């Protein structure tokens, strides 16, 4: 079998790929790997468990909690909260591990399990491999070591987590948001309560859409992957701008007052300049992925800032940031990591910081985002292909070489397998949109031919 862990935890169709039995087993394995130091130190290991509002999260949460408690771990159930809230609380409460049940921007039938180590940090590949190894050993007959009597874990709700997380968000803002009217699209997801509360407490007038989760409507035509409703609402209400989150609120995209999209690259650029003014952008450097628009790199160079690029995935951005001490990084998709205040991408924090910049400068988001010009970029997802052969197919390599020859120095090509879905992403950037579309279309056909 392939590796269970993808770029962002273990994901799949709930109750088909990701079952209650798997959730329980992975949680016991995670307890053995992540909580063992706490046991050795003589105190009861503790885990923070949260989820997004998906219906399947209810039974998967029950399985995770049962697995952890059966392994002797005390569990704090924080309920429906964003992924970054679970990461924050894991660190703030001194827990040995955190668990988030969410499939982020994926459709409702999917779900996922994401583990955090002490401090609320994402797991390195080595830790994920150890958890998977323990899980597989048990599946093949190796018995668990199970505590009994007073050794089993205790479970309690930790409702204080909501206010604790909101207070943290408000506490790190450089200035208030008074005078701003902001539309928030919560994707019927995990931030449906947190984000409006935080923006309101910070002084903004808030209008919400997509803030009525029922367990079935998460990401359904709304949120950061479907911006049309937000664009219309911003214009209709005469708002200063709009903010969109995804299902677990680790992403933030924006819409200016005209209804034009402001993507993650532009958000990063705006926040980078604000942080430099406050002398908190260490090394004058921003970390982003190879998916970032070429216009982003050119804008940073023009402003005298450095760009370090990594593989796609906010975990790789974070690893680079931690290794070199950088303060800001993120992805075009809206994962933005402000490392002084968060251990992972935090969509609500990002939106607040973007709003704070608008309030501080008195300039519109449209004007601030104009610091960079997005070069035409076409992204095509090619489903139902063997994504494992992207790097080894000679036919595909020849097609890429020909595309790069045609684009020359004015564009670039990127092919990569999705870390969470069964597809290959084809990205083409060019000075001319028609050329980008043409090249991308031919490459997508080449992917189907070579890998189909």
Buried (B, 14 or more C-beta within 10 A) or exposed (E): EEEBBBBBBBBBBBEEBBBBEBBBBBBBBBBBBBBEEBBEEEEBBBBBBBBBBBBBBEBBBBBBBBBBBBBBBBBBBBBBBBBBBBBBBBBBBEBBBBBBBBBBBBEBBBBBBBBBBBEBBBBEEEBBBBBBEBBBEBEEEEEBEEBEEEEBBEBEEBEEBBEBBBEBBBEBBBEBBEEBBBBBBBBBBBBBBBBBBBBBBBBBBBBBBBBEBEBEBBBBEBBBBBBEBBBBBBBEBEBBBBBBBBBBBBBBBBBBBEBBBBBBBBBBBBBBBBBBEEEEBBEBBBBBBEBBBBBBBBBBEEBEBBBBBBBBBBBBBBBBBBEEEBBBBBBBBBBBBBBEBBBBBBBBBBBBBBBBBBBBBEBBBBEBBBBBEBBBBBBBEBEEBBBEBBEEBEEBBEBBEBBBEBBEEEBBBBBBBBBBBEBBBBBBBBBEEEBBBBBBBBBBBBBBEBBE
